[in-house]
Amino acid sequence: MNDLDTLIDSVTTPEMEVAQRNAVLAKSDAPVSKSERIRRFMEKTPAARTRDIVDALEGFGVTIADVGNVKSQLKRKAEVEAEKAAKSKQAATAANAAAKKATPAVTSPPEISIDHSIKLDVLEAGIEFVRKAGGINEAQYTLTMIRRIKSL
């Protein structure tokens, strides 16, 4: 027996003894509420009916109303969490859609063959066309419309 005590003393440290004592005190000093008892019982036996819970926890003064209150609180908490998850998912979807809309599609410009033998009077006419159209973008739009009309 003496050898066993020596072995136990050599294995346990003072820090371990303090931790064990604190764990025991924390468990025994903290009173457990009716609601917590009901939640713990429901976790252990999720298929239990209200009457079963009341019968099992009768010694702790648990009533049908207590069980009903805990169940409704758990239900509301689950609904709120589901709403938060849905809103979060909806916000992420909206953010992804906005990011897709904001990112312009990268398209390569149409292949243009340039004739290097353009004369000065043709360039001046092109410049005048761009001015009358109101800028490069408007001139390109006008040319696109002319191409569409020609294809009809």
N, C-alpha and C positions, 0 to 999 in steps of 0.2 A: 504494500500500500504506500509506503514511503517513497518508493521509486516512482510510482504513478504521480504523486504530488510534485515531485521534483521535475518530472517530465512536463507536466502541465504548466508549472511555474516557468520553465525554460522556454516554452512555446508562446505563452502570453506575455505581452509587454504592457507597461502601465497605460500607454495610449489606447491599447485595445480594451483594457478594462474600463477606462473612462468612456469610450465610445459605446460599449455595451451597456453601461449604467445609464448613459444619456438616452439610449434607444429605449430601454425599459421604462424610464421615467416619462419620456415623451408619449409612449403608448398608454401608460396607466393614468397619467395626469390629465390628458386631454379628454374631456367628456365628448361623447359622440351624440350628435343631435338625432332626433327622430328621422328627419329628412335624410341624413347621411346613412342611417341604418337602412332605410327603405331603398335608397339608391344602391347600396352595397348588396342588399338582398336581390334586387332586380338584376344587378350585374351577374350575380351567381346563378340565378334561375330566371332567365329572360322570358320563359313561357309561363311564369306564375301569374295567376289571376289575382285581382285585388283582394278577394276573400282569403286566398292562400297566404298573401303577404301579411294581412291583418292577423290571421291565426298564428303565423310563425313569430310575429313580433309583438304579440299580445302582452307579454311581460314587460315591455318597454312603454306601454301606454299608447301604442300606435292605433289610430282609428281609420275608418274607411275614408273620412275626409282628408286625413293626412296623406294617405296613399294617392287619392285623387289629385290633391294639390301638387304633389311631387311629379306625378305623371304628366299633368298639364304644364308644369314648368319645363320638364324635359322636352315635351312636344314643342313648346314655344321656342325653346333654345335651338332645337333642331331646325325649325322653320326659319329662324333668323339666320342661322349658319347657311342654310340652303339659299336664302335670298342673297346673302353676301357673296356666296360662291357664284350664283347666277349673275349678279351685277359685275363681279370681277371678270367672269368669262365674257359677258356682254361688252364690257369696257375694253377688254383685250381684243375682241373681234372688231370693235369699232376702230380701235387704234390701228389694227392691221389693215383694215379697209382704207382708212385715211392715209396710211403710209403708202399703200398701193396706188391710191389716187394721186398723191403728192409726187410720187416718183414717175417722171415722164417715161414713156416707152422709148427705148433707144432704137431709132430706126436709122438706117444708113441712107444718106442722100442719094437721089437717083443718079445713075451714071450719066454724065454729061460729056459729050465729046466736044472739045473746044477746037474751033477752027482758028488757027493762029494767023490767018491771013485777013483778019478783020481790019477794015480801013477806018481811018479817023472819023469820017462822016457818019459811019454806022455807030461807032462808040458815042459820038455826040448825040445821035438820035436816041440811043439807049439811055443816056443820062437824062435827056429831056423827058423821056417816057417815065422814068423813075420819079422825077420831080413832079410831073403832072399826076401820077398815081398817088403821090403822098408819101412815098418812101419805098424801101426795098420790099418789105413785107407785103404792102399793098400791090406792088408791081408783080410780085410772085403770085399773089392770089388772083390778080387779073389774068395772068398767063395761064394759070390752072383752069380758070373758068373758060377761057378761049379754047383750051385743049378739050375740055368736056363737051363744049358745044360742037366742036369739029367731029368728035367721035359719034355724035348722034347721027 
